[in-house]
Amino acid sequence: MVTRPWEPHHPPPRTEPGVREFRYIRPPSLFGAGGPLAVEEFLKVTETILIVTCIAHVEWTDLMDVQLTDTARIWWTVEKTHLVRLISWETFTERFNWKYFPQSSRDELLRQFVKLKQRGRSVDEYEAEFSSLSRYAPHLVTDPTIRRHQFQKGLDKYIKFALASRALATHDVVLDVAREIESVQKWTASTSKKKSKGKGKEKSCYGASAIPEKNDEEIPALPLSEGEQEVLATRSGNEYHYK
């Protein structure tokens, strides 16, 4: 039996088990909104699933007819008419990024990275956004020294002041020390708050605080009617003790 090679404009038979597995995993869909980060995530997750399910590379683009919905599907349907078949995955991602993740969006994410500040968030929350946006500024994070400086300058002031006297070489070291400083700050604030609450509970019968700032505060001497003796009264709790 002689087998005839597939003609250039016809793809080979689709590997049905792989397609079924692809659908079973429930890959993400894109309807044309959500911003550039959502678009980038869609492509990354979809491509990972396509690789894991061992679907032939030539079939990847065809599956996008299903994964794109609403305005994104309408755009791709029209866009395909201007392209020569077979449409490679590289061509699809190039046109897709041009439409939904243009250079202007990448430039905006770069500006966000450069201006990124902690602004009262936890160190870990700040670091997560720093790492997420850093991929749009490879020239600022490839060099370890520049990456460390960029991360450190966005930290809250109290952390930067604590780091100023320390010679820390890498981003990871700065991150660890910043976490420690944040932890100490939280502990100090919590302890101070507990002390303040404890003082507020101790009131006199008249509603005013009965405990002075210093223990055993002396009050003016009280004269006795006999012996012309002076007494020294010291205050302890809500009682007066005479000597």
Backbone bond lengths (Angstrom), bond angles and torsions (degrees), N, CA, C in turn:
res aa  C-N    CA-C-N  psi(-1)  N-CA   C-N-CA  omega(-1)  CA-C   N-CA-C  phi
1 M - - - 1.457 - - 1.512 109.09 -
2 V 1.284 117.43 128.93 1.461 122.87 -178.21 1.528 108.57 -97.20
3 T 1.319 114.66 128.01 1.464 119.15 177.93 1.518 109.72 -99.87
4 R 1.312 115.81 136.28 1.449 120.19 -178.28 1.533 108.39 -98.53
5 P 1.325 117.38 129.90 1.471 119.17 179.29 1.522 110.35 -62.35
6 W 1.295 115.39 152.40 1.461 119.85 179.30 1.513 110.62 -67.10
7 E 1.303 115.40 139.31 1.458 119.97 177.60 1.521 109.15 -69.87
8 P 1.330 119.39 152.91 1.460 123.47 -173.39 1.528 113.79 -56.46
9 H 1.357 117.43 -33.49 1.455 118.49 -174.34 1.520 112.63 -89.98
10 H 1.335 117.45 4.80 1.459 120.72 177.50 1.523 109.84 -115.94
11 P 1.350 117.99 127.76 1.470 119.60 176.98 1.513 109.91 -74.77
12 P 1.320 118.15 157.69 1.471 121.16 175.71 1.516 109.50 -67.33
13 P 1.334 116.77 166.30 1.470 119.18 -178.76 1.531 111.57 -56.98
14 R 1.300 116.85 142.09 1.454 122.09 -178.87 1.530 109.44 -73.32
15 T 1.314 115.06 138.46 1.461 120.41 178.60 1.523 108.24 -80.75
16 E 1.318 116.66 94.34 1.464 121.38 -173.45 1.523 114.43 -58.56
17 P 1.342 119.78 -42.13 1.473 117.95 178.46 1.525 112.25 -57.69
18 G 1.335 116.74 -40.60 1.458 120.56 179.21 1.518 111.98 -64.79
19 V 1.324 116.75 -40.46 1.463 121.08 179.35 1.514 110.41 -65.73
20 R 1.342 116.28 -42.65 1.460 119.21 178.37 1.521 111.06 -61.51
21 E 1.330 116.90 -40.66 1.462 120.25 178.79 1.526 110.58 -66.81
22 F 1.316 116.18 -38.29 1.464 121.29 177.42 1.527 110.25 -58.70
23 R 1.325 116.55 -45.60 1.465 120.64 179.77 1.528 110.86 -69.57
24 Y 1.318 117.20 -34.14 1.458 121.03 -178.42 1.529 110.77 -64.51
25 I 1.319 116.59 -36.74 1.469 121.09 -179.87 1.528 111.44 -69.61
26 R 1.315 116.54 -13.32 1.468 122.19 -179.35 1.534 111.65 59.47
27 P 1.318 116.77 67.84 1.466 120.32 179.20 1.526 110.78 -64.31
28 P 1.324 117.79 157.05 1.465 120.11 -177.57 1.521 112.43 -67.92
29 S 1.321 115.07 154.80 1.462 121.41 174.35 1.517 108.42 -112.84
30 L 1.311 115.69 158.31 1.462 120.03 177.90 1.516 108.40 -131.37
31 F 1.347 115.77 127.39 1.456 118.88 -178.93 1.525 112.67 -107.68
32 G 1.351 116.40 6.59 1.461 119.16 172.98 1.507 115.27 103.46
33 A 1.334 117.96 6.35 1.460 121.48 178.51 1.518 108.86 -135.14
34 G 1.329 115.27 173.75 1.453 119.04 178.18 1.505 113.88 115.74
35 G 1.318 118.22 -9.74 1.453 120.55 177.07 1.511 113.48 91.47
36 P 1.337 116.78 167.85 1.470 121.57 -175.15 1.513 114.44 -63.40
37 L 1.335 117.85 -35.13 1.466 119.38 -179.83 1.520 111.40 -67.07
38 A 1.333 116.62 -37.96 1.468 120.45 177.16 1.522 110.54 -65.53
39 V 1.311 116.51 -37.98 1.470 121.61 178.43 1.520 110.39 -64.38
40 E 1.320 115.98 -45.40 1.463 119.93 -179.86 1.526 110.69 -63.56
41 E 1.322 115.98 -42.16 1.463 120.24 179.20 1.521 110.96 -62.91
42 F 1.336 117.04 -40.10 1.466 121.50 177.97 1.525 110.96 -56.98
43 L 1.316 116.65 -47.31 1.458 119.97 -179.00 1.527 112.08 -65.39
44 K 1.333 116.88 -42.38 1.461 120.27 -177.87 1.523 111.64 -64.55
45 V 1.334 116.04 -48.12 1.467 119.93 -178.23 1.519 110.65 -65.52
46 T 1.333 116.79 -43.93 1.460 120.71 -179.38 1.519 111.22 -61.36
47 E 1.310 116.96 -44.50 1.465 120.59 -179.21 1.528 111.05 -65.24
48 T 1.321 116.84 -38.63 1.465 120.19 177.99 1.525 111.17 -61.99
49 I 1.336 116.70 -43.53 1.465 120.67 179.95 1.522 110.41 -66.41
50 L 1.311 117.69 -39.12 1.465 121.15 178.40 1.525 111.07 -61.68
51 I 1.324 117.04 -38.05 1.460 120.80 179.59 1.527 110.61 -70.73
52 V 1.337 115.97 -45.29 1.467 120.78 -177.07 1.524 111.29 -63.66
53 T 1.318 117.89 -36.88 1.465 121.28 -178.22 1.529 112.92 -84.02
54 C 1.327 116.32 2.83 1.476 122.13 174.16 1.534 112.79 58.25
55 I 1.304 117.62 34.05 1.464 121.03 175.78 1.525 108.80 -76.19
56 A 1.325 115.92 137.34 1.461 120.34 -179.25 1.522 110.47 -56.15
57 H 1.318 116.09 137.74 1.467 122.08 -175.44 1.523 111.85 -57.50
58 V 1.323 117.54 -33.92 1.466 120.79 -177.50 1.524 111.91 -69.32
59 E 1.323 117.32 -13.89 1.468 120.70 -178.58 1.532 113.05 -95.79
60 W 1.300 117.01 -9.14 1.452 120.04 -174.28 1.529 112.69 -58.46
61 T 1.306 115.85 -47.17 1.465 119.30 -176.15 1.524 111.61 -64.41
62 D 1.325 117.51 -37.48 1.469 120.14 -179.97 1.526 111.76 -61.29
63 L 1.333 116.74 -34.94 1.458 119.84 -179.41 1.535 112.32 -67.94
64 M 1.323 117.38 -18.99 1.466 119.85 178.83 1.527 112.13 -69.35
65 D 1.330 116.64 -17.62 1.467 119.20 175.40 1.525 110.81 -61.99
66 V 1.333 115.78 -25.84 1.460 120.89 179.77 1.526 111.32 -94.44
67 Q 1.330 117.06 -39.17 1.465 120.77 -174.74 1.531 113.16 -73.80
68 L 1.309 117.17 -25.70 1.462 119.80 176.13 1.527 108.74 -87.83
69 T 1.319 116.79 135.22 1.463 121.12 -178.13 1.531 109.97 -130.14
70 D 1.316 115.14 168.35 1.470 122.35 175.05 1.525 111.57 51.35
71 T 1.331 116.89 -130.49 1.473 120.52 -174.56 1.521 112.22 -64.70
72 A 1.345 117.41 -30.68 1.462 119.95 178.45 1.523 110.95 -66.02
73 R 1.316 117.25 -39.97 1.479 119.68 178.06 1.526 111.07 -67.77
74 I 1.328 116.21 -40.33 1.474 119.60 177.97 1.523 110.01 -60.56
75 W 1.339 115.97 -45.05 1.474 119.59 178.75 1.525 110.91 -59.33
76 W 1.348 117.84 -47.04 1.449 120.91 -175.83 1.527 111.22 -67.90
77 T 1.305 118.16 -35.87 1.466 121.65 177.99 1.525 110.62 -60.03
78 V 1.311 116.07 -43.45 1.470 120.71 178.63 1.517 110.43 -71.90
79 E 1.327 117.06 -42.05 1.467 121.62 -176.67 1.523 111.47 -61.79
80 K 1.323 116.97 -37.82 1.468 120.87 -178.80 1.520 112.79 -61.10
81 T 1.310 116.67 -29.45 1.461 119.60 -177.91 1.519 112.12 -67.06
82 H 1.340 116.64 -18.65 1.471 120.74 -179.63 1.520 112.56 -98.09
83 L 1.330 116.95 3.37 1.450 120.71 -176.76 1.514 110.79 -114.59
84 V 1.317 114.54 152.37 1.468 120.54 179.96 1.523 108.65 -84.43
85 R 1.332 117.05 131.15 1.456 121.34 176.51 1.522 108.44 -79.42
86 L 1.316 121.48 151.33 1.440 129.25 -9.33 1.530 110.63 -69.25
87 I 1.315 115.85 143.43 1.460 119.89 179.27 1.525 108.08 -94.16
88 S 1.309 116.14 118.33 1.463 120.39 -177.85 1.523 110.44 -75.92
89 W 1.316 114.74 161.30 1.471 120.00 177.13 1.528 110.86 -62.85
90 E 1.314 116.50 -36.43 1.461 120.81 178.86 1.521 110.70 -62.80
91 T 1.335 116.60 -40.74 1.469 120.23 178.14 1.518 110.53 -66.17
92 F 1.333 116.02 -42.40 1.465 119.44 178.96 1.525 111.07 -59.65
93 T 1.349 117.61 -50.29 1.464 120.11 -177.31 1.527 111.72 -64.47
94 E 1.323 116.34 -34.31 1.476 119.44 177.58 1.524 110.89 -63.93
95 R 1.335 116.84 -47.99 1.472 120.68 -179.73 1.532 111.00 -69.48
96 F 1.324 115.25 -36.24 1.458 120.46 -179.29 1.533 110.39 -64.56
97 N 1.334 116.80 -46.12 1.459 120.35 178.96 1.525 111.84 -66.75
98 W 1.300 116.21 -36.02 1.469 119.70 177.66 1.526 110.64 -60.35
99 K 1.330 115.60 -36.28 1.467 120.54 -178.58 1.528 111.82 -80.66
100 Y 1.330 117.39 -47.77 1.466 120.68 -169.24 1.531 115.37 -109.59
101 F 1.319 117.40 -12.46 1.469 119.68 178.69 1.530 109.38 -141.27
102 P 1.336 116.43 64.42 1.463 120.64 -175.63 1.525 112.46 -71.38
103 Q 1.310 115.57 172.27 1.462 121.17 -178.62 1.523 111.76 -61.26
104 S 1.315 116.88 -33.44 1.468 119.38 178.97 1.521 111.73 -61.20
105 S 1.332 117.30 -36.51 1.464 121.08 177.25 1.524 111.02 -68.80
106 R 1.317 116.51 -38.34 1.467 120.03 177.95 1.527 111.04 -65.77
107 D 1.329 115.55 -38.65 1.468 119.54 178.24 1.530 111.04 -64.87
108 E 1.320 117.23 -37.80 1.460 120.96 178.40 1.526 111.05 -65.68
109 L 1.325 117.21 -39.83 1.462 120.58 177.87 1.525 110.92 -67.20
110 L 1.321 116.75 -33.13 1.461 120.50 175.16 1.526 110.44 -64.38
111 R 1.332 117.35 -43.06 1.467 121.11 178.29 1.532 110.68 -63.25
112 Q 1.328 116.56 -39.05 1.461 119.94 178.12 1.526 111.29 -62.78
113 F 1.320 116.12 -38.25 1.461 120.35 179.21 1.524 110.97 -66.03
114 V 1.303 117.09 -45.14 1.460 121.14 -178.07 1.529 111.31 -62.45
115 K 1.337 117.40 -36.11 1.465 121.96 -176.75 1.536 112.96 -95.06
116 L 1.316 118.02 5.30 1.460 121.52 -173.48 1.523 111.94 -62.16
117 K 1.349 116.01 132.68 1.459 123.13 177.56 1.527 110.04 -129.21
118 Q 1.322 115.51 155.91 1.469 120.34 178.54 1.524 111.03 -69.77
119 R 1.322 117.98 -44.69 1.467 124.88 175.68 1.528 113.43 51.51
120 G 1.324 115.96 51.04 1.458 120.31 173.59 1.513 115.88 80.58
121 R 1.318 117.72 -4.54 1.463 119.51 176.92 1.523 109.52 -75.69
122 S 1.317 116.11 170.07 1.459 118.90 175.53 1.530 109.19 -69.53
123 V 1.315 115.23 159.19 1.466 120.44 178.97 1.520 110.67 -59.64
124 D 1.330 116.85 -40.56 1.466 120.57 -178.62 1.534 111.58 -66.82
125 E 1.322 117.14 -38.03 1.467 120.10 177.46 1.520 110.63 -65.07
126 Y 1.309 116.11 -42.65 1.469 120.52 177.67 1.530 110.93 -63.74
127 E 1.318 116.36 -43.27 1.465 120.09 -179.10 1.519 111.64 -64.52
128 A 1.339 117.32 -36.02 1.464 121.19 -179.94 1.524 110.45 -63.24
129 E 1.331 117.24 -44.80 1.462 119.29 178.70 1.520 110.91 -70.07
130 F 1.321 116.82 -36.18 1.467 121.03 176.74 1.525 110.70 -58.12
131 S 1.327 116.69 -47.71 1.467 120.92 -179.50 1.523 111.32 -66.46
132 S 1.335 116.81 -38.41 1.462 120.53 -179.55 1.524 111.49 -63.74
133 L 1.324 116.60 -43.61 1.469 120.18 -177.14 1.525 112.86 -82.45
134 S 1.320 117.24 -17.53 1.465 119.87 -174.87 1.526 112.88 -63.41
135 R 1.329 117.05 -24.42 1.469 118.78 -178.83 1.523 112.50 -68.57
136 Y 1.326 117.10 -14.27 1.460 120.58 177.13 1.526 111.69 -92.77
137 A 1.328 116.06 1.53 1.463 120.57 178.25 1.524 109.62 -136.02
138 P 1.327 117.57 60.52 1.467 119.78 -175.93 1.522 113.07 -59.03
139 H 1.348 116.86 -30.54 1.461 120.08 -179.23 1.524 111.95 -70.14
140 L 1.341 117.86 -14.50 1.463 121.40 -179.62 1.529 112.89 -102.01
141 V 1.301 117.65 -8.11 1.466 119.63 -176.77 1.524 113.46 -124.06
142 T 1.306 117.42 -9.03 1.469 119.40 179.35 1.519 110.88 -67.36
143 D 1.327 115.52 -43.13 1.466 120.15 177.89 1.535 109.26 -80.47
144 P 1.332 119.02 124.24 1.478 121.94 -176.30 1.530 113.36 -58.23
145 T 1.321 116.90 -37.34 1.465 120.45 -178.20 1.520 110.85 -68.08
146 I 1.333 117.03 -43.17 1.462 121.00 179.88 1.526 109.66 -67.75
147 R 1.313 117.46 -39.98 1.466 121.09 178.43 1.538 110.55 -61.36
148 R 1.335 116.32 -45.56 1.463 120.45 178.85 1.529 110.89 -60.73
149 H 1.318 116.60 -45.65 1.469 120.59 -179.40 1.528 111.47 -63.02
150 Q 1.324 116.50 -42.51 1.465 120.90 -179.08 1.521 110.52 -63.38
151 F 1.330 116.81 -40.45 1.461 120.59 179.46 1.526 110.98 -69.35
152 Q 1.319 116.23 -44.14 1.457 120.73 -174.77 1.530 111.83 -66.83
153 K 1.318 118.23 -36.09 1.463 119.83 -176.07 1.531 112.73 -71.66
154 G 1.336 117.37 -16.16 1.461 120.06 179.11 1.521 114.00 -92.42
155 L 1.332 117.82 -5.24 1.458 121.44 -179.76 1.523 111.06 -69.90
156 D 1.326 116.13 158.36 1.466 120.73 176.53 1.528 109.95 -61.48
157 K 1.338 116.41 155.46 1.461 121.82 -171.42 1.518 113.30 -59.08
158 Y 1.340 116.94 -42.95 1.462 117.96 -175.72 1.528 111.72 -64.28
159 I 1.324 116.79 -29.20 1.464 120.13 176.92 1.525 110.24 -76.73
160 K 1.332 116.53 -41.99 1.471 119.41 178.97 1.528 111.33 -61.66
161 F 1.328 116.86 -40.82 1.461 119.74 178.92 1.521 110.88 -62.76
162 A 1.333 116.86 -40.04 1.463 120.82 179.62 1.527 111.72 -68.78
163 L 1.319 116.65 -27.86 1.469 121.05 -179.15 1.528 112.63 -85.54
164 A 1.341 116.50 -16.46 1.464 120.50 -171.26 1.522 113.27 -58.07
165 S 1.325 117.24 -35.15 1.472 120.50 -176.21 1.524 112.82 -89.98
166 R 1.304 116.93 3.44 1.459 119.69 -177.16 1.523 110.86 -108.55
167 A 1.306 116.19 138.81 1.461 121.74 177.74 1.521 108.62 -96.09
168 L 1.309 116.00 93.66 1.463 121.72 -177.88 1.523 109.00 -108.08
169 A 1.320 115.55 129.88 1.457 119.73 -168.81 1.518 114.84 -86.22
170 T 1.324 118.41 -34.72 1.461 120.20 -170.98 1.522 111.81 -127.35
171 H 1.323 113.35 165.03 1.465 121.00 177.84 1.523 111.14 -60.85
172 D 1.315 117.07 -41.61 1.466 120.71 -177.93 1.524 111.82 -63.76
173 V 1.326 117.07 -39.21 1.460 120.85 178.82 1.520 110.42 -67.60
174 V 1.332 116.64 -42.70 1.466 121.03 177.70 1.525 109.87 -60.61
175 L 1.321 116.75 -41.37 1.465 121.24 179.86 1.525 110.89 -61.48
176 D 1.325 117.28 -45.81 1.468 120.72 -179.44 1.527 111.46 -62.91
177 V 1.327 116.77 -44.60 1.464 120.26 -179.06 1.532 110.59 -68.01
178 A 1.332 117.10 -38.31 1.467 120.80 177.93 1.524 110.80 -61.76
179 R 1.323 117.10 -38.70 1.474 120.70 176.40 1.523 110.88 -62.73
180 E 1.337 116.91 -41.31 1.459 120.54 179.60 1.531 111.08 -64.57
181 I 1.326 116.73 -43.75 1.469 121.24 178.99 1.518 109.91 -62.24
182 E 1.321 117.24 -42.77 1.465 121.89 178.58 1.524 110.36 -62.37
183 S 1.324 117.31 -41.26 1.456 121.47 -179.26 1.525 110.84 -64.45
184 V 1.326 117.03 -42.89 1.467 121.05 178.54 1.520 110.55 -64.21
185 Q 1.332 115.88 -41.38 1.462 120.36 179.32 1.534 111.13 -61.37
186 K 1.322 116.82 -42.68 1.463 120.65 179.05 1.522 111.12 -64.78
187 W 1.333 116.12 -41.69 1.462 120.09 -179.84 1.523 110.53 -64.49
188 T 1.321 117.20 -42.69 1.462 121.54 179.54 1.517 111.02 -63.13
189 A 1.328 117.04 -45.05 1.455 121.01 179.78 1.523 111.21 -63.71
190 S 1.333 116.55 -40.23 1.462 121.02 179.95 1.519 111.19 -65.96
191 T 1.327 117.33 -42.00 1.462 121.69 -179.79 1.520 110.81 -65.32
192 S 1.321 116.05 -43.36 1.464 120.93 179.05 1.524 111.63 -62.56
193 K 1.309 115.99 -38.78 1.465 120.89 179.81 1.517 110.86 -66.16
194 K 1.338 117.76 -40.51 1.455 121.45 179.15 1.514 111.37 -64.75
195 K 1.335 117.10 -39.98 1.457 121.00 178.76 1.526 111.02 -64.24
196 S 1.332 116.02 -40.66 1.461 120.37 179.41 1.516 111.19 -63.46
197 K 1.325 117.28 -40.03 1.457 120.85 179.00 1.524 110.86 -66.76
198 G 1.345 117.33 -37.91 1.444 121.36 -179.80 1.516 112.16 -64.02
199 K 1.324 117.20 -40.09 1.457 120.94 178.29 1.516 111.26 -66.94
200 G 1.287 117.21 -37.15 1.454 121.21 -176.50 1.514 112.90 -68.17
201 K 1.346 117.81 -23.58 1.461 120.37 -177.86 1.531 112.56 -78.38
202 E 1.342 116.35 -23.44 1.455 119.87 -175.63 1.520 108.94 -89.70
203 K 1.339 117.11 96.90 1.460 124.34 -177.53 1.529 109.69 -119.13
204 S 1.322 115.58 154.56 1.462 119.96 174.33 1.508 109.58 -79.36
205 C 1.318 115.47 176.10 1.454 119.74 -179.48 1.517 111.67 -67.10
206 Y 1.341 115.89 -15.60 1.462 119.70 179.18 1.528 111.52 -95.63
207 G 1.309 115.84 1.64 1.461 120.22 177.35 1.509 113.81 93.58
208 A 1.321 118.28 -8.32 1.455 120.44 179.09 1.514 109.69 -92.24
209 S 1.303 116.51 158.24 1.461 119.93 -179.67 1.511 110.26 -64.68
210 A 1.313 115.90 132.75 1.455 120.66 -177.34 1.511 112.50 -98.50
211 I 1.338 116.93 -1.94 1.460 119.71 -177.89 1.510 109.48 -113.43
212 P 1.329 117.87 120.12 1.465 120.21 -179.71 1.515 110.84 -75.07
213 E 1.298 115.55 174.62 1.459 119.67 -179.95 1.522 111.02 -66.21
214 K 1.376 116.96 -31.25 1.453 119.91 178.32 1.519 109.05 -112.12
215 N 1.312 116.69 143.48 1.452 120.35 178.65 1.517 110.81 -71.15
216 D 1.356 115.78 149.98 1.462 122.20 177.42 1.516 111.79 52.90
217 E 1.319 115.66 47.18 1.464 120.19 -179.98 1.533 109.37 -65.69
218 E 1.304 116.09 132.33 1.444 120.01 -179.85 1.522 109.92 -81.36
219 I 1.364 116.58 142.21 1.450 122.71 174.98 1.520 108.19 -118.09
220 P 1.318 119.96 164.10 1.470 121.98 -174.20 1.527 111.85 -54.61
221 A 1.373 114.49 147.14 1.468 120.20 179.85 1.518 110.92 -64.76
222 L 1.317 115.75 144.48 1.456 121.33 -179.41 1.534 108.73 -108.98
223 P 1.377 119.86 127.51 1.469 121.60 -179.14 1.522 110.88 -75.59
224 L 1.318 115.38 143.45 1.457 120.87 173.72 1.523 109.12 -95.16
225 S 1.287 114.51 154.02 1.460 118.02 -179.25 1.512 112.36 -74.43
226 E 1.313 119.94 -22.97 1.450 123.25 -178.48 1.519 109.97 -124.37
227 G 1.329 115.72 144.75 1.453 121.32 175.92 1.502 113.50 81.43
228 E 1.348 116.91 -3.85 1.455 121.43 -179.46 1.533 110.89 46.56
229 Q 1.287 113.44 39.23 1.467 118.05 177.74 1.527 109.34 -93.43
230 E 1.293 114.32 149.06 1.466 120.14 173.96 1.518 108.99 -99.65
231 V 1.232 112.81 144.77 1.467 117.09 176.99 1.510 110.07 -113.94
232 L 1.265 110.95 146.61 1.472 118.13 175.91 1.507 108.16 -107.57
233 A 1.268 115.30 116.80 1.468 119.11 -179.09 1.527 108.65 -101.04
234 T 1.265 114.94 131.44 1.473 119.70 173.88 1.497 109.60 -118.63
235 R 1.272 114.76 143.30 1.455 119.43 -176.27 1.532 109.50 -96.04
236 S 1.339 116.07 129.83 1.459 121.11 177.57 1.518 107.85 -138.22
237 G 1.317 118.33 110.95 1.465 121.88 -174.28 1.512 108.38 67.37
238 N 1.312 117.91 -128.64 1.457 123.15 178.76 1.520 112.00 -105.94
239 E 1.348 118.54 13.33 1.456 121.99 -176.69 1.516 110.65 -117.82
240 Y 1.340 116.24 151.91 1.461 121.82 175.52 1.538 108.91 -108.94
241 H 1.313 116.07 134.49 1.449 122.26 179.16 1.517 108.72 -114.58
242 Y 1.296 118.04 127.35 1.469 121.79 -176.91 1.521 109.97 -103.51
243 K 1.295 113.83 139.47 1.456 121.00 177.93 1.537 109.05 -109.78
